[in-house]
Amino acid sequence: MKPPRSFFNITSATPFKRDPLKELAAACEKEGIGLGFYYSQFQDWHEINNWSKDLPKQSFAAYFKNKCIPQVKELLTNYGPISLIWFDTPGEMTKEQSLELVKLVKQYQPRALINSRIGNGVGDYETYGDHEIPVKNVQGLWEAINTSNDSWGFAWYDENWKTADVMARDLVSVIARGGNYMLNIGPKADGTLPKFNVDQILTVGKWIRQYPDAIYGAKASPWLQAFPWGDVTVTKNNLNLFVFDWKPGASIYLTGIGNKIKSVVTKGTNEQLKYSFNKGVLKIELPVRTSKQLLECIRVELDGEPRVQASMAIDPNYPTTLSAAFATPEGAAFNKLSWMEKFGEWKHRTVINKWNQQDGAASWEVNFLEPGYYQVEVDYHACKDSDGTEFDLFNNASDTLRLYLTATTGAKEADGDRPRFRRTKVGIIKVAAPGLTKISLIRRNAAQKGDIHITSIQLNKTNY
């Protein structure tokens, strides 16, 4: 077995002739920014650990001892204090190998965090899937990771940049679910960053500086999920309402509040907003004007720390999505579908599937704020060979709607590598009175083949 060698040879093997990581470490120290390194410990693009058929065969154990361990040690010992080692692709590593890396990090950088992708459940915090922002609050320490466009590295052909408003929404959504947001930027070969990308990130930075208390150190939403109009973070006794969909003159709602309301103002402009508060339901009237911010933020000051009875409210002014993540299945199953699109862009859906042939069901407890007629849409995936499925949608005892999900969505297999979802209108239900009710989706026919993967139901109040 060959002895370990020094793998850091950029100073001798390239025209650059300098160590960019030393320069990065010095720049971070100057600016007071914590330094972290990425390391792919199992999937090495130039070695032989069997992740590619094009590489010669050699044991992973030899690679791990002769390259992985020495390289990680170099990162831990050559660049001063390190805040984070961000491991990736644990693959088929054993728990003993993961623990060996943990021991190495703690020996040389005891204050450095280790993410969950070191494998085998021995990291300090959880890293969610690429491009994944959960729809439901997550307990514990975790992070969401995303890209500025669709690619993790620079790609000349990828111009699908996230605009400032999209990045701001993603940031708020992650904080509101209780997590930390990590945004990837892919530099060009010469080290410069794409101008459009830089401009959008600087715009987000200027927006954050208007009310940093609602972002940095803010707590998760006590409602456990987003609202149809936006999302909420918490700072001490204040609710920070970020309005993603600003409709001049419209009303937005918060339900289940057990506190008294002291004030409702726009952060930044300090406009006193009209509101009413009755039986735990706060109704806020948006000003009759266009939005003045990247995302408008409204501060609701309470008489103490928020006391909230979380429930799923059906908003009369905005389409409300009932996610599969909040359903109660009976004779059906929760599952998560993940697949890759272009450029390494990942998609994720929580679904209800594996329905019993004639009585599989899923239900949601919801609070209708207003009676009336609601358009129902279903977001689902069905394989190309599926022959369709019929469901009944029960609105407690007041109305029943028969759903015919007969159209396939184009995928070759129900659980294929690239599922395809579609949203389709299926009918209108009548809600006789406001208040809590149970929405149930029950399978009514015995399909001969294929499965239906339902990710959400959307209710939209109509003027019918």
N, C-alpha and C positions, 0 to 999 in steps of 0.2 A: 504494500500500500504506500502510495507516495506521501511524503511529509507535507505539512501545510506550507503554502507559499503566500507571498503578499499579492493580493489581487488588485490593490489600488495602484494603477500604473498610468493614470491619465497624464501625469507630468512628464513621463518619458515616452508614451506611446502615441501622443496626439500633438498637433501643432499648438494647442492651447498652452501647454507647458506649465499650468498652474492647477492648484487644488481648489475647485469651485466651492467645495463644502467648507473649507477653512474660511473663505471669503464670506460665505453665507453665515457661518457661525459668528464671525466678527460683526457683520451687519446686524444680526439679530441682537447681539449683546449691546451694540450701540443704541438701538432703538428700544431696548427693553422688551423684546419679543422672545417668547420661549421657542427653543429650537427642537424640531422633531425630525426623525428620519423614517422613510418608507423602506420596508424590506420584504421581498417576496421569498419566503423561506423554503417553500416546496417547489413552486413552479419557477425554475430557473431557465431563462430563454436560451442560454448558451451551454448548458450542461446536460447531464445524462440521467435525470431522475425520472425517466419514463413518462413524462407528460406529453411527449411528442414522439410519434413513430419514426421521425426523421433523425432522431438522435441515437447514438450507439447505446447499447445496453450496459448498464452498470448499476450497482446497488445504490439505493437512496442513502443507506447508512454510510457508505463511503463518502458520497457527496456531502452529507450533513456534517461529518467529522472534518473533512479536508477543505471544505469551502464555506459552508454556511456558518459554522461556529467561528472560524477565524475572521470572516468578513464582519459579522455582528460585533465581535470584540474590537475590531478596528474602529467601527462607528462609535462604540461606547467609550473609547479611550483617547481618540485623536482630536476631539473637537470641543472639549470643555463640558460644562453642564448641559444635559439634555432633558427636555421636558416629556418627550414622547418617543417611543419606538412603535411605529404603526406597521404591524405584521400583516401579511396577506397570504391567501391561498394555502391553508394548512394541509389540504389534500389528505394523504394517507398517513400523516405523521402519527406516531404513537404519543400517548400521554407523557411517557418518560422523556421523549424528545422535546415536547412542548415545555415541560418543566425544566429541562436543561437550559433552554433559552431564557426562561424566567429567572432562573438562578444566576445566569450570566449577567442579565440586565440589573438585577438587584445588587449584585456584587460591585459593579462599576458605576451604576447610576441609580442609587436607591430611591431617588425622588422621581424617577421617570415612570410615566404611566405606560401600560401595555394594553392594547385593545384585544377584543375577543377573537380576532382572526389569527391569533397565535395558535388557536385550536384547542380542542379537548376541555373547554370550559375553565381554563386557568388564567384568563385575562382579567384586567381590573374593571373593565366596563364593556358594554355590548355595542358592537358596530352593526347597524342594520344593513340590508342588502343595498347594492348599488342603485341609486336613484329612488330609493324607497322612503316615503314619508307615511308613517302609519296614520290611520284615520281615528284611532282610539288611543287615549293616554297610555303611556308605558311607564311602569314603576322602575325605580332603580336608575343607575347611571347608564346612559346610552347616547348614541350619536346617529344622525342621518348624514349620508354623504351624497354629494351631487356634483354635476359638472356644469361649467359655464355654457357649454353647447351640448352636443351629444357624445363627445369624445373625451377620453381620459388624458390622452396626449394631444399635441398639436396635430391637426389634420387639415391640409390646405383646402380640401373639398367640403369640410363641415362648416357651413356658415349659419347653422341654425342656432344662433346665439340667444340665450335667455336675456330678455330685456329687464330693466331695473325693477319694474313693477312685479314681474314674475319672481325674481330673486327675493324681493322684499316679502312677498306672500309666502314663499317657501320658508324663509327665515322665521316669520311669525308662526307659521303652522307647526314647525318643529318645536319652538319654544313652548307653544300652547299645549303640545302633547307631552312636555316635560323633558325634552332632549336638547342636545347641542348640535349645531349645524356646521358641517365642514364642507366648504365649497372648493372644488378643484379648478385650477387654472392651468392650461397647457401652453407653456412658452414656445416660441419659435426656436429654430436651430441656433440662432444668434443670441438667444436669451431675452429678446424683446417680447412684449405681450401685444396681442392684437388690439388695435386702437378701440374698436367698437366695444370689446370686452372690458377694457380699462374704463372707458367712459361710463358704462352701465354700472360697474362696481363702485366708482367714485360717486355716482348719483345716489346709490343706496347708502353709502357712507354719510353723505350730506343729510339724507333723510333721517338716519339713525341719530345724528347729533342734535336733532330738534327735541327728542325725548328719549335719551338713552336709558332712563330708569324703567321704561316699558319693555326694554329689550335685555340689557345686561343685568343679570341677577334676578330677572322676573321669574315668577313661578308659573306652573302650568294652569290651564283653565280648569276650574272646579266642575265644569259641565262635561268634561272627559272627551269632548268632540267639538268639531267646528259647528258654527251656525250657518244657515243658508246665506247670510249677508256678509260673513267674515269670521273672525276668531278673537279669542280673549286671552290675555295674560294678566297676572296679578302682581301688584307691587304694594306690599303692606295692606292698607285698608282700601286700596284703589283697584278697580277693575279697568283694564286698558282694552277698549273695544276697537279693534282694527277693522275698518269697513272696506272689504275687498270690492264690493259691488255697491257703489254710491249712487243712489237714486234720489235726485233732488225732491224734497218734500215727502218722501216715503217714511214709513215708520219701521223701526226695528224692535225686536222683542228679546227680553231675557226672562226666563221663567225659574220658579223655585227658589227665589231669593228670600232668605230669612232675616236679613238685616233691614235697618232703616236707611233710606237714601238721603244723603246730605247735599249732594250737588251733582250736576251732569253738565260738563263743559267739554269743548273741543280742546285737545292738547295742541299747543303751538299758537292758536289764534284766540283761545280763552272765550269762545262764544258760549253764553248760557243757553242751553237747549231746553225746549219744552218737553216735558215728560209727564206721565201718569204712572201711579204705582198702586196696584190693587191685588190683594191676595197672592202676593209673591211674584206677580207678573209686572215687569218694568217695560213700559212702552215709550220709546224715544222718537221724537220727530226730527228727522234730518232737515237741515236748513235748505231753503229753496234756492240753491246755487250749485254750480259745478264744484267738484272736488278741488281743493287748493293744494293738496299734498300728493306725493307719490302714493301713499295710502293714508287716508284720514284716520286719526286716532281720537277716540272720545274717552274721557276719564269720568268714571262713575265713582264718586267718593261714598263709602259706606261708613256706618257708625262703629265698625270694628272689622276684624278679619272676616272674609267672606264666609257666610253660612249658606250653603246651596244644596238643595235637593235636586240632583241632576235628573233630567228627563229629556225625552226627545220630543220637541215641540214642532208642530206642523205650522209653518209660517204662512200667513195669508198673502204676503206681498212678494215672497221669493220662493222659487221651486225648492222643495225640501227632499233631500236624499236619505232614504233608509238603507244604510249600508248593511251588507251581510255580516260584517263584524259585530253588529249590535243585535243580531237576531237570535232567537232561541229555536234551535232545530229539534224536530221530533221525527224520527224515521228518515233523517237526512244527516249530512255530515258537513262540518266546516273543513275547508281546505284552502291552501294558498297556491296559486298558480304564479310562476315566475318564468319569464322567457326573455331572450335577447333580441332586440331589434337591430338597427344599423349601428355601426361604430362602437359596439360594446354597450349600447344603450339598453338598460334593463327596464322591464315593466313588471308590475306586481299587482295581483288582485286577490283579495279575500273573497271566497265564493262559498255558496251552499250547493252541494251536489250529492250524488249517490242517494237519490231519493228512493224511498220505497215505491213500488210500482203504482200504487193507487191511493196511498194515504200519507206519503211523506209530507212534512209540513215545516214551515218556518214562520215565526211570529215576532212582532215588535209591539212594545207598549209605547203608545204615543199620546201626545196631548194636542188636540186640535184647538187652536186659539179662536177660530171662527167657524161657524157652520157654512155650508154651501156645497158647491160641486167642485170636484178635484179631478183633473186629468191625471191618469196613471200611465207611467212609462216604466219599462223593465229593461235593465242593462244585463245582457246575458251572452254566453258563448255556447254554441252547439256545433258538433262535428258535422262534416260534410254529408255523412251517411245517416244522420239523425232523421227519424221520421216524424218528429214533432211531439210536443207534449202539451196537454191541457191542464190548466190550474184553475182553482177558484180562489179569488181574493175576497176574504171576509172582512168587512168593517164592523166588527163586533156583531150585533144583531140587526143593524140598520140597513145594510146593503150588501149585495154579493155581486161580484163581477167575474164572468168567465173569461179566462185568458187563453188564447190560442198561440203558442209559441211554435209555429210550424216552419219558420224560415231558418235555415242553417246559416252559420256565419263564416263558412269557407274553410275551416281547418280540416285537415285530413283525419285527425283523430281527436277524440274528446279531451284527452290529456296529452296532446301533441306538443312538440317543441315550441310552436308559435301559435297559441290560441288567438282567436279573433273575436272581439266583443262588438255588439251592436246594441243601440238603444232604440226601442220601438214603442210607439203608443199602442195601448191595449184597451183603452176605454175610459169611462168616467164613473166615479162613485159619488154618491150623495152622503153628506155628513149632516145629520139632522140637528145636532146640538154640539156646542163646544165642550171640551173636557177630555179626560183620560179615556182611551179606548184601546182595543187590541186589534191590530191588523194581522191577519193570518193568510199565508199562501199555502194552499193544499193541492197536491197533485191528484188529478182525477182520472187519468187514463193509464193503461199499461202499455207504454211504448215498447216496441219490439226490439229496438236497437238504439244505441247512442245515449248520451246523458245531457242534461241541461245544467249549466254552471251559471247560477244567478249571483251577480255581484252587488246589485242594488235595485231598489224600487224608488221611483221619484214621484212625488205628489205636487201638483201645481194647481192652485186655485184658479178657476175660470170664471168668466162673467156670464156663463150660461144661465 
